[in-house]
C-alpha cells in the first residue's frame, strides 16, 4: 500500500487512536537500544502498512511513547501484542479515543528520537486524568514539532 497519499487510507470509518508510554527493558544500553528500535521499525512498517495502521514512536532510549491509529479491531489487536512485548515494561495507557481523523496518515510508523522523556517515568496507574492529559499533550507537541515543524 502506498502511504504517500492519505486518500489510500480508509478515512470514512471510525479511527481508533491509542497513546501509551512504557519503559525500555534495555534502558542505558545503546547497542541494544539501536537493535530494538531497528527491529521495531522493520517489523512495524510492513505490518502496519498491511493493516492500514499509522502512528509514531517517540523515544529517548529509556522510555517509549507511541500513538497508533487505525480500524478499531486492528488497533486493539496490535495493542494486545504490545502489552506482551518483552522489549518494554511499565506500559501505561494514556488515551484511547475514536475519531474520524488520523494524526499520521502518511506514516506506518514514524520514529521521533528526543533528548528527555523522564516525565513518562513518573506516570503510573495512580496518575490522575490531568497528569495523563498533560503527558499526552506533551507527547503530541513533541511529535508535531519534529514531524511537521509547526
Buried (B, 14 or more C-beta within 10 A) or exposed (E): EEBEEEEBBEEEEEBBBBBBBBBBBBBEEEEBBEEBBEEBBEEBBEBBBEBBBBBBBBBBBBBBBBBBBBBEEBBBBBBEEBEEEEBBEBBBEBBEEEEEEBBBBBBBBBBBEBEEBEBBEEBEEEBEEEBBEBBBEBBBEBBBEBBEEE
